[in-house]
Amino acid sequence: MSTQAIKKFKTEKWKDMLSYEGYIYTLERKTDVKLIFRCQRRDCKGRCHTNPTMDAILSGPTEHCHAPTPDLVPVFELKRKIKARAAETEEFPSTILHSVMRSFPLDAAGQLPQGDTLLRTIRRQRPAPSTNNDNQLPDNLKQTDRGENFVLHEDEKLIIFTTATNLSVLKTCKHWFVDGTFKVCPEDFYQMFTLHGLYKSQVIPLAYGLLVGKKTTDYDHFFRRIMDEDDFDPETILSDFEAATIKSINSLFPNIVHKGCLFHFGQCI
């Protein structure tokens, strides 16, 4: 029996884990007299047995197929902390991450996932937002973190998300880019249609539309509502080769140069 430096902690799903001699183990099964742990790497057969309170190693550990990774322990603990905090509070994801990172050991920083990955982990713990009884967006989704109004238009056929700041930037952009996606669209809508502008040599998203279809009238509705806000004067608009999109652009922007995207052209042939 060994009582050498056993570190106990939890998985992101609050299952028992332990670290011993630099290796990390997850609970595989338990009996009345012992707990059986296996290496957290699925391709490794390393195992050890502990007493029920995880205070002592009763047997093992058996041989591992890889080097020890003690720096992963703080990463597991950090992920558990940010998930728990995301579920319990309404703090911004960046606030949660910055707060938890203050106690993260610097010598384990090389094992950290990218910041965007950790922020996505936090967001996934939050319940998906839903509309109210009138099928309208809740108030907390109608403003940006800076307090700007984020909903330009909202009805049963079209929702446009943008801000006054975004529209002021869009007005300075002479080159626009539009595209639709169907993978991240809510059930009540058919597609999310995005409008980007070339600003200071960077293409940035400036308006997002949830459309109920892909007819010319759907794109007309989106573009007209944007154009109602200011005297926009783009010189070019680049889109895919969707016929309805092109027809809408040529009708509403007769003086611009329409260009087709080479990537989408390749998909069409």
N, C-alpha and C positions, 0 to 999 in steps of 0.2 A: 504494500500500500504506500502510495506517495502523496504527500501534501504540498509538493513543490508548486508554487506560483500558479494557481488556477485562477483565471479571470472569468467571471460569470457575466453574461449580458444576454440581451434578447434580440431576436430577429426583428425585421420590420413588421412581422405579423405576431410579435410577442411570444414566439416560441423560444425555448431555452437554447442557448449557445454557450460555448466556452472556448477559451484560448489556453493552450498548454504547449510550452516549449516552442512557441512561435507558430503553431498550427491552429487552425480554427475548425471547430466541430459543431454540428447541429444535432439535436436530439433525434434519434432514429426510432427508438422504442424504449419502453420501461418495464421493469418487473417489480415485485414487492421489495427486492433487496438491492437493486442496482438500476442505473440508467445507462443505456447504450448509445454512444455518440458516434457519428461517422463524419469524415472530413467534408467540409462544406463544398469542396470541388467534386462535381458529379463524376469526373473521370478518375477519381482517386479512391482506393479501397481502405485507406487508413481509418482505424477505429480505436476507441478507448472506452473503458467502462468506469463509471464513478459510483459513489454511494448516492442514496436518494437526495441528499442535500447538496450534492455537487461540491463537496469540500475536499474530497480525496479521490485519487485515481486508484481503482481496484485492480485493473489489468490493462496492459497496453502502455502506450499506444503502439499499434502495429505500424509497419513501414509505409511511408508515403511515396508517391511517384513524383514529387515536386519539392522545391525548397520551401522553408517556412516563410510565412508572410505576416509577421506581427503587426505591420503598419495598417493592415486591413481592419483591425478591430475598431479603431476610432471611426472609420468610414461607416461600418455597420451601425455603430452607436449614433452617428450623426444622422443617418437616414431614418433611423427609428425616431429620433427626437423631432426632426422636421415634419415627419408624417403625423406624429401625435399632436404637435402644435398646430399644424394646418387643420386637423380635424376638430380641435378644441377652440380655436380662435378665428377671428375674421381679419387678422393682420394681413397686410400685403405680403406676397411670397418673398419679395426682396427683403422686407423687414425681418421675416422669420429666418431667412438664410443668413443675413448679416449678424443677427443676434446669436444664433447657434454657432456660427463660425468663430466667434470670439474665443471660445474655449477649445477649439480644435488644435491639437498639437502640430507644431510646424514641421517636425521631423516626419510626419505622415502625409504631408501635403502632396507628395508625388502620387499617392494612391487616390486622390480625390477625383470624382467625375467632373466633367465640365460644368460651369455654373448654370448654363442653360438646361442641362440635364437635371440638375438638382431642383431648379425652379419648376420644371415640368412635373417632377415627382411631387412637389408641394401642391401644384394645381390639381393634380389627379385625385387628391384626397378630398377636394371640395365637391359637394353635390352639384350636378348640372343645373344651371339656372332655368327657370320655367316662366312662362307668361302668367299674368294674373287672370282673374275670371273673365275679363273683357278681351282676352287674348292679346294683351298689350305687354310690352317689356316692362319689368320692374324698374323703379326709379334708379336703383343703384347701378344699373347697366346703361343708363342714359348719360352718364358723365365719365370723363376720363379721370385718371388719378390726379391731374392738375386742376380739376374742377370745371373743365370746359364741357359744354354740351356736345354730345357725341352722336346724337340721332338727328339727322337732317329731315328725314321723311319716314313716316310709318303708316302703312295701311295694310289691308289683307293681301295685297298683291306685290308690295314692294317695301322694303326697309333699307334706308341708306344710312350708313355710319360714316361720319366725317366730322371735322371741327372747322370753326372759322379760320383757325390758323392753317389747317391743311388746305382750305380753299384759297387762302391768300397765296400760299406757295404754288398751288396749281395754276393760278392766274399767271404766274411768271414763267411757267413751263411751256415751251414751244413744241415739245415732243411728248406725246401721250402714248401710253401702252395699256391695253385692256386685255383681260383674259377671264375665263370662267372656270370654276372647279366644282365638282359634284361630291367630293369625298368628305368635305367638312361642312356640309350644309344641313341645317335643321330639317326635321321631317316635314314641316309645313311648307317648305320651299324646295325649288328644283335645283338651284345652283347659287353659289356665291360668285358674284361678278366684281372684279377689282379693277380700279383705275389707278395707274401709276403715272408719275411724271419724271422727266429727266431734269434733276435739280443739282447744280454744281457738280456735274459729271457723274452723278449717282442716280440710279433709277429707284425711286422710293414710292411705297404705297400711300395714296392720299385719300381714297374713298372706297368703300366696300358696299356692295348692294346684294341683298337677298332677293332673288327673282323667283317667281312661281313657274316660269317656263323659259323657253329659248326662241320665242317668236320675235319677229321684228318689233311688234308692239311692246314687248317686254323691255327690249333695249331702248326703244324710243322713250318709254316712261322714265327709265333711269337717266338717260342723257338729258332729257328736257328738264328734269328736276334739278340736276346739277347746273345746267345753263341758266336756270332761273335765278341763281344766287349771284351771278356776276357777269361781266362782259368778257368771257373767256375767248381767247383767240389762238388756239393751237395751230401749228403749221403742218404737223404730221400726226397721224394716229396709226399705231401698229397693233394688229390683232391677229387671231388665228384665221382660218379660212371658213368659218361658220358663215353660211350665206346670209342668215338673218342679221348677224352682227354687221357685216359689210354693207348690207342694204340700209340699215339704220344710220351708220356713219356717213354714207354717201348722201343720204337724204337730209340729215340734220347739219352736216358740215360740208357743204358743196365746194368750199374753197380750199379745203385742206388736201394734202397728199396722203392717201391711204396706202399703207404698206402691210404685206403679209409676213408672218413670222416664218423663218426658214425651218425651224424645228417642226412646226405644225405642217408646213408644206411637205416635209419628208414623211410625215405620218399619213398624208393624203394619197401619196403615190405608191 
